[in-house]
Amino acid sequence: MSFPFGSPEMEDIVVFLEKKQRGGGRTVGIHQAQPLKRNLLQKFESFQWDTAFLERAFRHLRDDQLGEWVTWMFVEQWAKHALLRIRDTSGFREAFVSIGLLPATARRLERVCAPLLDSSYTIHQIRDVAIEHLIGKYGPLGPPTATHILRPDVVNEWLYDAEMRTHLINISFKCSVEKSREVEALLRRLTSHDPVTFDLHFHATSWTGCASIMEGISSGVGRTCLDFGTRRGFYCSQTIEDSLQWGGKLSHAAYEEVAIIVFSLPKEFPPTLSVKRLLDDEWRIVTGKSRQCANSTIELPELRGYDMVFGNMVANANSAHNGETPVTHRPPKTQLCSKKARGDLFLQEHIAGILYFQKHVPRTRATRRATRDQRTRG
């Protein structure tokens, strides 16, 4: 089988290798492989893949089939596609071992992603997060001894950052829903928000994700097949409690670097913005189709043409993915999702501030020495 000019789709590569695998063939050691393939397999090894597995799984892969694939991107996409072929019911650790990861690394990913298992993500989406964490796609932004990334000398006080053109605050504790009351008190001191005519919305992410978002919101880089549509979207929760809960779950996968972006949105959306509000039976139908995700390359007809979608979160993400009727939380939790560039720009224009939560820094001998050296230099 040969691929057309350019880089073949990952699905084509996975299917090709599976067919060839069933036919057997001689394995070739990594160091005897063609140059591009050798670099690729060495990249897999650096991410803790088993060498013998790699030599078997990729023995039929040739340099000319790699096209223009960047090595780390190939690793990410191949792993995600391979995991899609594993049943939802397979154990989290076992799924990663079955695609060649060393058991110790699979156990580490299981610990990192354990808080996400009871969340709005399906098991497949959580596996994707684990792969992204493994390859460092959203790696730590700050050094190991940094508890905050910007102005770490000022804590629990709002600052205006001219470069980011927004207010920010370094919070003196980790992101946790148990700290809702303290965070609400800090939000009341945010001068860029008028609670009479505007409502707050929140988006929890990593420090790295926050830096990317501040450069420009793009609904096109979100995850597919969540609550509002098979295509990607940028989601915001309407309460700080929901965002703190998600940020706490995300903490390990985000290298303990958690930020919450605060949006101050008008209570009445402008007429230039097309907003779909999902209610009752329509909510159940649309979220059911979204979660079952028959085709993630085409948006649902019910949502085409809308800039933003508003409605309740789905409480039973995994079972809805498997065909059960979606249900809401009790009491319901609401969210807003941008689906198009006009919605992205609207959100970007209404960023009111950023909450940076304190990063947990393990007190090892090395970090104590580094902190002491930092203070000495200061």
C-alpha positions, 0 to 999 in steps of 0.5 A: 500500500502506498500513500498519496503525496504529502502526509497520510491521515493517521487513521490510514497509517493505523489501519495499514500497520494493523493489516500488515501486523496480522501478516507477520514479518521480520522485525528490524531493530530501531538502530537499523531502521531508516533515518526518519523512522529511527528518529520517530521510534527514538522519540517514542522511546523517550516517552517511555514506550517499550522497545520490543513493542515498537519494533513489532508495531512499526516494522512495516512503516517506511520513511516515505510513508511518514511524509511531513509528520513532525515526530512528537505530533505523530506520537500523539496522533498515533497513540490517540488513534490506537486508544480509540480502538480499545473498549471503554470498559478496559482498565485505564492502565491496561489500555496504555500498556496494550499500546506499548507504554511501559507499565510504570509510565501507565501507572503514573498516567493513571494517577495523574488522570484519576481526578478526571474519571468523574468529570464531564470527559468520557474515558476516551477524552481522558485518555487523550488528556493523558497522552497530551500530558505524557508528551508535554504538549501543555508542559509547565510554564513556570520553573519547578520552584515557582509558586506563581508565574507573574509578579509572584511577590504580590499575592491576593491583590488584583494587579493590572498587567499592561502586556496582557491588558487585563487584571490578574491576581495570584491566589495563595492556595491551590485550586479547589472547590472548597475555597469557593467562598474565599475566591468569591470574596476576591472576585467582588474586588474585581473593578473591571466587572459591573454586577448590575449589567454583567454576569461572570463566566469562567474558564479553567485551564493551565498556565500554558493554556491561559497564555495561549488563550490570552493571545486569542481565543479559538473554539477550533482547538477545543475538544470534539464531542462534548455537550454542545456539538460534535465539532469543537468549542470553547466552554465557560461555566457560569459559576465559580464553583463549577470552574474551581471543581474542574480546575482541581480535577485538572491540576495533576494533568496541568502540572499543578499550574492552574488558572481561571480566566474570568469573563464579564458578559452582558446580561443581554447578548448583542443582536449581532451575536447568534446565540442558541439556547438549548432547553428540555427535549431539544437539549436532550436530543442535541446533547445526546447526538453530541455525546454519541458523536457519529461524525466529529468532522460535521457539526450537528444541523441544529447548531449550524449557523450559531455563534454560541450555545447556552444550556445545561451541562450533561451529568452522565457523559460516559453513559450518554456517549454509549447511547443513554439519554443525557441527564442534567446535574441536580441542581442543573449546572449551566455553561456557554460555548463559543462555536465560531470566530464571532463568539470567540472574539466576543469572549476575548473582548470581555475578559475581565481578569485571570486567577492564578492559583498557587502551584504546589512545590514539593519541598525536596532538598533540591527545591529548598536549595534552589529557593535559597539560591534565588533569595540569595541572588535577589 
